[in-house]
Amino acid sequence: MVQQPMIVGRPALVVIDIQKDGGLPVEVGGIPRMPGFDRVVATTERLVAAAHVAGAPVIFVQEAHRRSGVDFGRELDGVEGRHCVEGDEGTALWPTLLPGPDDYFIPKRRYSCFFGTELSILLSGLGVTTLILTGGLTDVCVHYTFADAHQHDFWTRVVEDAVLGSSEERHEAALDAMEYLQSGARRSSEEITSGFAALGSDPAVPSDELVEVV
């Protein structure tokens, strides 16, 4: 299988659910996580800075549920406990990864960043063709978002050192599943940072032309 280009057309960086509860034990945050949250935060900070220099849109996504629990649906049927409740301190976005004045913010109730949100409308308006995903969980919200992006015909890349799974095994399995859908989907933060730099200060391209960064 031929590996696809890393960036096709205009990219957007999507920061998925990097919230304060990421650093909490499962008994408090409600969700099991593999080690490495601090690494993911630091790596994503660098990616956000690189995207800003390149003029690429940055979209911050936050999972939040009503305190009544009415919008949890089937989310609590598995391993996850009650989590990301509105008003809880742990539900807030991580303090070093907050939307700036030129960034975008998308709240969501379910796993995929597309499900029940305005993400598709925003991406269309921005002329985005490639999505670059960071955050967590690799095997849940990142994977579900990747699958929906794939089915919406976006080129989609996951920064494998800027995502965190519920366990090492599920993390690796999800990365492998995403690579199955799009060859070259798995990328390092160094590759993505270099890709942003190659775009210059304005990654927007004419509507009849797609620029590729390998």
Residue pairs with C-beta under 8 A, 6 or more apart in sequence:
1 183
2 183
3 183
3 184
4 155
4 182
4 183
4 184
4 185
5 155
5 184
5 212
5 213
5 214
6 157
6 184
6 187
6 191
6 192
6 195
6 213
6 214
7 130
7 132
7 155
7 157
7 195
7 199
7 203
7 211
7 212
7 213
8 129
8 130
8 155
8 210
8 211
8 212
8 213
9 127
9 128
9 129
9 130
9 155
9 205
9 210
9 211
10 56
10 126
10 127
10 128
10 129
10 130
10 203
10 204
10 205
11 51
11 56
11 128
11 129
11 130
11 131
11 132
11 195
11 196
11 199
11 203
12 56
12 57
12 58
12 59
12 123
12 126
12 128
12 130
12 131
12 132
13 47
13 48
13 51
13 56
13 57
13 58
13 59
13 132
13 134
14 59
14 61
14 113
14 131
14 132
14 133
14 134
14 135
14 145
15 44
15 48
15 58
15 59
15 60
15 61
15 97
15 134
15 135
16 61
16 113
16 133
16 134
16 135
16 136
16 141
16 142
16 145
17 61
17 62
17 63
17 84
17 135
17 136
17 137
17 141
18 40
18 41
18 44
18 93
18 94
18 97
18 134
18 135
18 136
19 62
19 63
19 84
19 90
19 91
19 92
19 93
19 94
20 89
20 90
20 91
20 92
20 93
20 94
20 95
21 28
21 29
21 30
21 31
21 83
21 84
21 88
21 90
21 91
22 29
22 33
22 37
22 40
22 41
22 94
22 136
22 164
23 37
23 38
24 90
26 32
26 33
26 81
28 90
29 83
29 90
30 80
30 81
30 82
30 83
30 84
31 80
31 81
31 83
31 137
31 166
32 79
32 80
32 166
32 167
33 136
33 137
33 164
33 165
33 166
34 164
34 165
34 166
34 167
34 168
34 171
36 164
37 164
39 161
40 134
40 135
40 136
40 161
40 162
40 163
40 164
41 94
41 96
41 97
43 134
43 159
43 161
43 162
43 189
44 97
44 134
44 135
44 159
44 162
45 96
45 97
46 189
46 193
47 132
47 134
47 159
47 162
47 189
47 192
47 193
47 196
48 58
48 97
50 192
50 193
50 196
50 197
51 57
51 58
51 196
52 58
52 100
52 102
53 196
53 197
53 201
54 196
54 197
54 199
54 200
54 201
54 203
55 199
55 200
55 201
55 202
55 203
55 204
56 196
56 199
56 203
57 103
57 104
57 126
57 128
58 99
58 100
58 103
58 104
59 103
59 104
59 105
59 106
59 119
59 122
60 93
60 97
60 98
60 99
60 103
60 104
60 105
60 106
61 105
61 106
61 107
61 108
61 113
61 119
61 135
61 141
62 84
62 91
62 93
62 105
62 106
62 107
62 108
63 83
63 84
63 91
63 107
63 108
63 109
63 111
63 141
64 84
64 85
64 86
64 91
64 107
64 108
64 109
65 71
65 72
65 83
65 84
65 85
65 86
65 109
66 85
66 86
67 85
67 86
67 87
69 82
71 109
71 110
72 82
73 110
75 110
75 111
76 82
79 166
84 90
84 91
85 91
93 99
99 105
104 122
106 113
106 117
106 118
106 119
106 122
107 117
108 115
108 116
108 117
109 115
109 116
110 116
111 140
111 141
111 144
111 145
112 141
112 144
112 145
112 147
112 148
113 119
113 141
113 145
113 148
114 120
114 145
114 148
114 149
114 152
115 144
115 148
120 152
123 131
123 154
127 204
127 207
128 154
129 154
129 155
129 210
130 154
130 155
130 156
130 157
131 149
131 154
131 155
131 156
131 157
132 156
132 157
132 158
132 159
132 187
132 192
133 142
133 145
133 146
133 149
133 156
133 157
133 158
133 159
133 163
134 158
134 159
134 162
134 163
135 141
135 142
135 162
135 163
135 164
136 142
136 163
136 164
136 165
137 163
137 164
137 165
137 166
137 170
138 158
138 163
138 164
138 165
138 166
138 170
138 171
138 174
138 175
139 165
139 166
139 167
139 170
139 171
139 173
139 174
140 166
142 158
142 163
142 174
143 174
143 177
143 178
146 156
146 158
146 178
146 181
146 185
147 181
149 156
150 156
150 181
150 182
155 182
156 178
156 181
156 182
156 185
157 182
157 184
157 185
157 186
157 187
157 192
158 175
158 178
158 185
158 186
158 187
159 187
159 188
159 189
159 192
160 175
160 186
160 187
160 188
161 188
161 189
162 189
163 171
163 175
164 171
165 171
165 172
165 174
175 186
178 185
178 186
179 185
179 186
195 213
196 203
198 213
199 211
199 213
203 211
205 211
